[in-house]
Amino acid sequence: MLTLTETALGALTRSWRYRINVQSWLGGELLAADIPVVDGGEEIDRSLRVPERVSLTVPRVDRGFSWDPVESDHPLAAYGQRLWVRVGIDVGSTTEWAMRGEYLITDSATDGDTVQIEAAGLLQLVDEARLSSPFQPSGTFVSTLRALVEPALTVLVEDAPSDRSVPAAMNWDEDRLGAVLELLDTWPARADVTGDGYLVVTEAEDSTDPVLALTDGSGGNVTRWGGQSSRDGCYSIVVARGTASDGGQLQAVAYERNEPVDINGPFNPLPVPYFYFSPLLTTYAECQTAANTRLANLRRDRATRITATCVPHPGLQTGDAVTVTGRGYDGALAIVERMSLPYLPGEMSLTLRIV
């Protein structure tokens, strides 16, 4: 969760005033300090390559200024302009601001009397930058990650897993972001873009320390619950394959022993395999770790999920742990996998994975 003072957290449990501040920057130059937003919000989905999406509606003309992006250096043009989004919480006579993030404008277009703006998280820079020639790393996981994403994003690895060498035969052709995701999967690690634009690499496990209690009923912050269920993405075994230093093939298997997709349970009497190969895996132990990690990720993707429509919380982020009381749960631990946060008064929606 974003860092908020105890005073601000206390204000969120009462009626509070919502404020929004959106700035536009280009190459380190401030183009607009307070864009007049009349509607908008952000969508974050951890399953996407670029998880963050922002949509804004701005009046075409406000305070004598035209927000129609007709010039390449206009604050709302899509030629490198970045939006800094802050949500404000009134605390007494002052406002405490929470930095929601820095987003790259991808599209902006005038529609009648308004301008519609679409923006994406900064991993969009890496996704767009396809490799124009084969990329052959010659260092470690950390140096390879930095070579793939910097200077678009600065990589912080203080809490990353132990570094190790990348195999000499490793080669990526075009998909730069795909190479980054493969590197993280086989490390294994996770990487999140912070609100101030850094790529922070950490262990792959989610935190289990709840930052918010979600409750319904009198005085609760949840107005509606919902459920989700699908067989898509359900696998009972994961087969991870790699290549040894002598060229021999390596393979390790992880078996799902947990309901509802237990390999010995009623989900399917036959194994349902997920195959994963990477030349970054050069030992049996690395293959087994990758198989276990991928199985845990798949278990996360198909775990029991519920949706909650609730009062907005400007500090909440995907990956945060919360407790759920309601809809048959009594203090169950859940992880925020997807969220939709309005930038103006309204309701927030969450997709929660029950742990």
Rosetta blueprint (number, residue, H / E / L):
1 M L
2 L L
3 T L
4 L L
5 T L
6 E H
7 T H
8 A H
9 L H
10 G H
11 A H
12 L L
13 T L
14 R L
15 S L
16 W L
17 R L
18 Y E
19 R E
20 I E
21 N E
22 V E
23 Q E
24 S E
25 W E
26 L E
27 G L
28 G L
29 E E
30 L E
31 L E
32 A E
33 A L
34 D L
35 I L
36 P L
37 V L
38 V L
39 D E
40 G E
41 G E
42 E E
43 E E
44 I E
45 D E
46 R L
47 S L
48 L L
49 R L
50 V L
51 P L
52 E E
53 R E
54 V E
55 S E
56 L E
57 T E
58 V E
59 P E
60 R L
61 V E
62 D E
63 R L
64 G L
65 F E
66 S E
67 W L
68 D L
69 P L
70 V L
71 E L
72 S L
73 D L
74 H L
75 P L
76 L L
77 A L
78 A L
79 Y L
80 G L
81 Q L
82 R E
83 L E
84 W E
85 V E
86 R E
87 V E
88 G E
89 I E
90 D E
91 V E
92 G L
93 S L
94 T E
95 T E
96 E E
97 W E
98 A E
99 M E
100 R E
101 G E
102 E E
103 Y E
104 L E
105 I E
106 T E
107 D E
108 S E
109 A E
110 T E
111 D E
112 G L
113 D L
114 T E
115 V E
116 Q E
117 I E
118 E E
119 A E
120 A E
121 G E
122 L L
123 L H
124 Q H
125 L H
126 V H
127 D H
128 E H
129 A L
130 R L
131 L L
132 S L
133 S L
134 P L
135 F E
136 Q L
137 P L
138 S L
139 G L
140 T E
141 F H
142 V H
143 S H
144 T H
145 L H
146 R H
147 A H
148 L H
149 V H
150 E L
151 P L
152 A L
153 L L
154 T E
155 V E
156 L E
157 V E
158 E E
159 D E
160 A L
161 P L
162 S L
163 D L
164 R L
165 S E
166 V L
167 P L
168 A L
169 A L
170 M L
171 N L
172 W E
173 D L
174 E L
175 D L
176 R H
177 L H
178 G H
179 A H
180 V H
181 L H
182 E H
183 L H
184 L H
185 D H
186 T H
187 W L
188 P L
189 A L
190 R E
191 A E
192 D E
193 V E
194 T L
195 G L
196 D L
197 G L
198 Y E
199 L E
200 V E
201 V E
202 T E
203 E L
204 A L
205 E L
206 D L
207 S L
208 T L
209 D L
210 P E
211 V E
212 L E
213 A E
214 L E
215 T E
216 D L
217 G L
218 S L
219 G L
220 G L
221 N L
222 V E
223 T E
224 R E
225 W E
226 G E
227 G E
228 Q E
229 S L
230 S L
231 R L
232 D L
233 G L
234 C L
235 Y L
236 S L
237 I E
238 V E
239 V E
240 A E
241 R E
242 G E
243 T E
244 A L
245 S L
246 D L
247 G L
248 G L
249 Q E
250 L E
251 Q E
252 A E
253 V E
254 A E
255 Y E
256 E L
257 R L
258 N L
259 E L
260 P L
261 V L
262 D L
263 I L
264 N L
265 G L
266 P L
267 F L
268 N L
269 P L
270 L L
271 P L
272 V L
273 P E
274 Y E
275 F E
276 Y E
277 F E
278 S L
279 P L
280 L L
281 L L
282 T L
283 T L
284 Y H
285 A H
286 E H
287 C H
288 Q H
289 T H
290 A H
291 A H
292 N H
293 T H
294 R H
295 L H
296 A H
297 N H
298 L H
299 R H
300 R H
301 D H
302 R H
303 A L
304 T L
305 R E
306 I E
307 T E
308 A E
309 T E
310 C E
311 V L
312 P L
313 H L
314 P L
315 G L
316 L L
317 Q L
318 T L
319 G L
320 D L
321 A E
322 V E
323 T E
324 V E
325 T E
326 G E
327 R L
328 G L
329 Y E
330 D E
331 G E
332 A E
333 L E
334 A E
335 I E
336 V E
337 E E
338 R E
339 M E
340 S E
341 L E
342 P E
343 Y L
344 L L
345 P L
346 G L
347 E L
348 M E
349 S E
350 L E
351 T E
352 L E
353 R E
354 I E
355 V L
